[in-house]
């Protein structure tokens, strides 16, 4: 009878069987802190995208420079009276834009206070 009861007690043991060392490698970190894996595009594709962005930036810069030159040239070919009027209109437009932008910003700030 003693032999039978001993085997039953061993069958209900709550100890875990030992796991091989190689199976448990890198498992000591908590699950939320595991390293995120970055998936990269192929090198050719990434290079092409980079090249495309650089060309687009160049085009934008050239466009802005050309626009500036055109405005300057347009101003130069006008008579003195028209030139003064254009400059005055630009100044007024700039001040109106600043005032409008300020009003919108303060309105948004007041609306944000309402929903705090």
The 8 nearest C-alpha neighbors of each residue, nearest first, counted from 0:
[[1, 3, 2, 4, 5, 6, 7, 8],
 [0, 2, 4, 3, 5, 6, 7, 8],
 [1, 3, 5, 0, 4, 6, 7, 8],
 [2, 4, 0, 1, 6, 5, 7, 8],
 [5, 3, 7, 1, 6, 2, 8, 0],
 [6, 4, 8, 2, 7, 3, 1, 9],
 [5, 7, 9, 8, 3, 4, 10, 2],
 [8, 6, 10, 4, 9, 5, 3, 11],
 [9, 7, 5, 11, 6, 10, 4, 12],
 [10, 8, 6, 12, 11, 7, 5, 4],
 [9, 11, 7, 8, 12, 6, 5, 13],
 [12, 10, 8, 9, 13, 7, 6, 14],
 [11, 13, 9, 14, 10, 8, 15, 7],
 [14, 12, 11, 15, 10, 9, 16, 8],
 [13, 15, 12, 16, 17, 11, 9, 10],
 [16, 14, 17, 13, 12, 18, 11, 10],
 [15, 17, 18, 14, 13, 19, 12, 10],
 [18, 16, 15, 19, 14, 20, 23, 22],
 [19, 17, 16, 20, 22, 23, 21, 15],
 [18, 20, 22, 21, 17, 23, 24, 16],
 [21, 19, 22, 23, 18, 24, 17, 25],
 [22, 20, 23, 24, 19, 18, 25, 26],
 [23, 21, 20, 19, 24, 18, 26, 25],
 [22, 24, 21, 26, 20, 25, 19, 18],
 [25, 23, 26, 21, 22, 20, 27, 19],
 [26, 24, 27, 23, 28, 22, 21, 33],
 [25, 27, 24, 28, 23, 29, 30, 22],
 [26, 28, 25, 29, 24, 23, 30, 33],
 [29, 27, 26, 30, 32, 33, 25, 31],
 [28, 30, 31, 32, 27, 33, 26, 25],
 [29, 31, 32, 33, 28, 26, 27, 34],
 [32, 30, 29, 33, 28, 34, 35, 27],
 [33, 31, 30, 29, 34, 28, 35, 27],
 [32, 34, 31, 30, 35, 28, 29, 36],
 [35, 33, 36, 32, 31, 37, 30, 28],
 [36, 34, 33, 37, 32, 38, 31, 30],
 [35, 37, 34, 38, 33, 39, 32, 40],
 [38, 36, 39, 35, 34, 40, 41, 33],
 [37, 39, 36, 40, 41, 35, 42, 45],
 [40, 38, 37, 41, 42, 45, 36, 44],
 [39, 41, 45, 42, 44, 38, 43, 46],
 [40, 42, 44, 43, 45, 39, 46, 38],
 [41, 43, 45, 44, 46, 40, 39, 47],
 [44, 42, 46, 45, 41, 47, 40, 48],
 [43, 45, 47, 41, 46, 42, 48, 40],
 [46, 44, 42, 48, 47, 43, 40, 49],
 [47, 45, 49, 43, 44, 48, 42, 50],
 [46, 48, 50, 44, 49, 45, 51, 43],
 [47, 49, 51, 45, 50, 46, 44, 52],
 [50, 48, 46, 52, 51, 47, 45, 53],
 [51, 49, 47, 53, 48, 52, 46, 54],
 [50, 52, 48, 54, 49, 53, 47, 55],
 [53, 51, 55, 49, 54, 50, 56, 48],
 [52, 54, 56, 50, 55, 51, 57, 49],
 [55, 53, 57, 51, 56, 52, 58, 50],
 [56, 54, 52, 58, 57, 53, 51, 59],
 [55, 57, 53, 59, 54, 58, 52, 60],
 [58, 56, 54, 60, 55, 59, 61, 53],
 [57, 59, 55, 61, 60, 56, 62, 54],
 [60, 58, 62, 56, 61, 57, 55, 63],
 [59, 61, 57, 63, 62, 58, 56, 64],
 [60, 62, 58, 64, 59, 63, 65, 57],
 [63, 61, 59, 65, 60, 64, 58, 66],
 [62, 64, 66, 60, 65, 61, 67, 59],
 [65, 63, 67, 61, 66, 62, 68, 60],
 [64, 66, 68, 62, 67, 63, 61, 69],
 [67, 65, 63, 69, 64, 68, 62, 70],
 [66, 68, 64, 70, 65, 69, 63, 71],
 [69, 67, 71, 65, 66, 70, 72, 64],
 [70, 68, 72, 66, 71, 67, 73, 65],
 [71, 69, 73, 67, 72, 68, 74, 66],
 [70, 72, 68, 74, 69, 73, 67, 75],
 [73, 71, 75, 69, 74, 70, 68, 76],
 [74, 72, 70, 71, 75, 76, 69, 77],
 [73, 75, 71, 72, 77, 76, 82, 70],
 [74, 76, 72, 73, 77, 71, 82, 78],
 [75, 77, 73, 74, 72, 78, 82, 71],
 [78, 76, 75, 74, 82, 81, 79, 73],
 [79, 77, 81, 80, 82, 76, 75, 74],
 [78, 80, 82, 81, 83, 77, 84, 75],
 [81, 79, 83, 82, 78, 84, 77, 85],
 [80, 82, 84, 78, 83, 79, 77, 85],
 [81, 83, 79, 85, 80, 84, 77, 74],
 [84, 82, 86, 80, 81, 85, 87, 79],
 [83, 85, 81, 87, 82, 86, 88, 80],
 [86, 84, 88, 82, 87, 83, 81, 89],
 [87, 85, 89, 83, 88, 84, 82, 90],
 [86, 88, 84, 90, 89, 85, 83, 91],
 [89, 87, 85, 91, 90, 86, 92, 84],
 [90, 88, 92, 86, 87, 91, 93, 85],
 [89, 91, 87, 93, 88, 92, 94, 86],
 [92, 90, 88, 94, 93, 89, 95, 87],
 [91, 93, 89, 95, 90, 94, 96, 88],
 [94, 92, 96, 90, 91, 95, 89, 97],
 [93, 95, 97, 91, 96, 92, 98, 90],
 [96, 94, 92, 98, 97, 93, 91, 99],
 [95, 97, 93, 99, 94, 98, 92, 100],
 [98, 96, 100, 94, 95, 99, 101, 93],
 [99, 97, 101, 95, 100, 96, 94, 102],
 [98, 100, 102, 96, 101, 97, 95, 103],
 [101, 99, 97, 103, 102, 98, 96, 104],
 [100, 102, 104, 98, 99, 103, 97, 105],
 [103, 101, 99, 105, 104, 100, 106, 98],
 [102, 104, 106, 100, 101, 105, 107, 99],
 [105, 103, 101, 107, 106, 102, 108, 100],
 [104, 106, 108, 102, 107, 103, 109, 101],
 [107, 105, 103, 109, 108, 104, 102, 110],
 [106, 108, 110, 104, 105, 109, 111, 103],
 [107, 109, 105, 111, 106, 110, 104, 112],
 [110, 108, 112, 106, 111, 107, 105, 113],
 [109, 111, 107, 113, 108, 112, 106, 114],
 [110, 112, 108, 113, 109, 114, 107, 115],
 [113, 111, 109, 115, 110, 114, 108, 107],
 [112, 114, 110, 111, 115, 109, 108, 107],
 [113, 115, 111, 112, 110, 109, 108, 107],
 [114, 112, 113, 111, 110, 109, 108, 107]]
